[in-house]
Amino acid sequence: MIVANLDQIEQQAALTSSMRQALDFLRQAQGQELADGRIPIDGERVYALVQSYDTKTGDIIFEGHRRYIDFQYVVKGEEALEWAPAERAEIIRPYNEERDMWLGAVPAAQTTLVRLAAGQLAVLWPSDAHAPQRSATGAPAPVKKIVVKVAL
């Protein structure tokens, strides 16, 4: 996992052409009011999911992917994201190929909490179990986020 400000991410990792497409999209989206939903960028290889929601408290469910890297970019608000190595997750819902997702649980003592404010993103690979959309303050709060999916 990499966590950075959008304007600093290229200093943190070597990027593929598809990853550059994802970052270019996020830069172009800054300041725009995008409607929630799916936005194609490069067919099934790179696409964005624009999401508006209230952050969650309570049970923590981790997810993981096999075919895509997630670029999770907070546009407005702030959220917490729980992270752990995927091999630490106890699978509670097996991998669904159509959704490219499995769900699992990780003991709290084996996780890392990351706070993401507006303008920040987390880049998550299949080796990263993650529980996004968590409250950063202990109470639900509105967030607007763009998740760009980049095929491996």
Salt bridges, closest charged atoms under 4 A:
GLU10 OE1 - ARG20 NH1 2.59
GLU10 OE2 - ARG27 NH2 2.64
ASP24 OD1 - ARG27 NH1 3.58
GLU33 OE2 - LYS76 NZ 2.60
ASP36 OD1 - LYS144 NZ 3.49
GLU44 OE2 - ARG38 NH2 2.73
GLU63 OE2 - HIS65 NE2 3.12
GLU63 OE2 - HIS130 NE2 3.26
ASP70 OD2 - HIS65 NE2 3.25
ASP70 OD2 - HIS130 NE2 3.43
ASP70 OD1 - LYS149 NZ 2.54
GLU78 OE2 - ARG115 NH2 3.28
GLU79 OE2 - LYS145 NZ 2.90
